[in-house]
Amino acid sequence: MAVEDPTKKQIEEVDPEVAKILGLEDTFDLDQEEYLTLLKEKMVESRMNDSKFSSEEAMKITDEYKRVKNLKGSTFTAPKKTV
């Protein structure tokens, strides 16, 4: 039975569209807790009556939250920019 190394962190790249919605346009490294907090804040904001978010953006944030909450011990980085 293989034992997973607890010191080894998985690095995930954030979807460029999600990063833009969250206002993360520069280089960043976030742990899972920080990233989930940002996603939750935007999910709440998107559900308010006077929300400026489209349904598509709200759905992207919700889907990303569902994906991320199961990735224990991950670090999230800025998407690589193509020139």
C-alpha positions as CSV (number, residue, x, y, z in Angstrom):
1,M,0.0,0.0,0.0
2,A,1.5,3.3,-1.1
3,V,1.7,6.1,1.4
4,E,1.3,9.7,0.2
5,D,4.0,12.1,1.2
6,P,2.3,14.8,3.3
7,T,5.1,17.3,2.6
8,K,4.6,17.1,-1.2
9,K,2.1,19.8,-2.3
10,Q,0.2,19.6,-5.5
11,I,0.5,22.8,-7.6
12,E,-2.6,23.7,-9.6
13,E,-2.9,26.5,-12.2
14,V,-5.9,28.7,-11.9
15,D,-8.2,29.0,-14.9
16,P,-7.4,32.5,-16.5
17,E,-11.2,33.4,-16.7
18,V,-11.6,32.6,-13.0
19,A,-8.5,34.5,-12.1
20,K,-9.9,37.5,-14.0
21,I,-13.3,37.3,-12.2
22,L,-11.5,37.1,-8.8
23,G,-9.3,40.1,-9.7
24,L,-6.1,38.1,-9.7
25,E,-4.3,39.3,-12.7
26,D,-0.7,39.4,-11.4
27,T,1.5,36.6,-10.3
28,F,0.3,34.9,-7.1
29,D,0.6,31.8,-5.0
30,L,-2.4,30.9,-2.8
31,D,-2.9,28.0,-0.5
32,Q,-6.2,26.1,-0.7
33,E,-7.8,27.9,2.3
34,E,-7.0,31.4,0.8
35,Y,-8.3,30.4,-2.7
36,L,-11.5,28.9,-1.3
37,T,-12.1,32.1,0.7
38,L,-11.8,34.2,-2.4
39,L,-14.1,31.9,-4.3
40,K,-16.7,31.9,-1.5
41,E,-16.7,35.7,-1.3
42,K,-17.3,35.9,-5.1
43,M,-20.0,33.2,-4.9
44,V,-21.9,35.3,-2.3
45,E,-21.4,38.5,-4.3
46,S,-22.7,36.8,-7.4
47,R,-25.9,35.7,-5.7
48,M,-26.9,39.3,-4.5
49,N,-29.8,41.0,-6.3
50,D,-27.7,43.8,-7.7
51,S,-24.9,41.6,-8.8
52,K,-22.8,42.6,-11.8
53,F,-21.9,39.0,-12.5
54,S,-23.4,37.1,-15.5
55,S,-24.9,33.7,-14.9
56,E,-22.0,32.1,-16.8
57,E,-19.4,33.8,-14.5
58,A,-21.4,32.8,-11.3
59,M,-21.4,29.2,-12.6
60,K,-17.7,29.2,-13.3
61,I,-17.0,30.3,-9.8
62,T,-19.3,27.7,-8.3
63,D,-17.8,24.9,-10.4
64,E,-14.2,26.0,-9.5
65,Y,-15.2,26.0,-5.8
66,K,-16.5,22.5,-6.1
67,R,-13.3,21.3,-7.8
68,V,-10.9,23.0,-5.4
69,K,-12.6,22.0,-2.1
70,N,-11.5,18.3,-2.8
71,L,-7.9,19.1,-3.6
72,K,-6.4,18.9,-0.1
73,G,-3.0,20.5,0.4
74,S,-2.8,22.2,-3.0
75,T,-1.2,25.5,-3.9
76,F,-2.8,27.6,-6.6
77,T,-0.7,29.7,-9.0
78,A,-1.4,32.3,-11.7
79,P,-2.1,31.0,-15.2
80,K,0.9,31.1,-17.5
81,K,0.6,34.0,-20.0
82,T,1.2,33.3,-23.6
83,V,2.9,36.0,-25.7
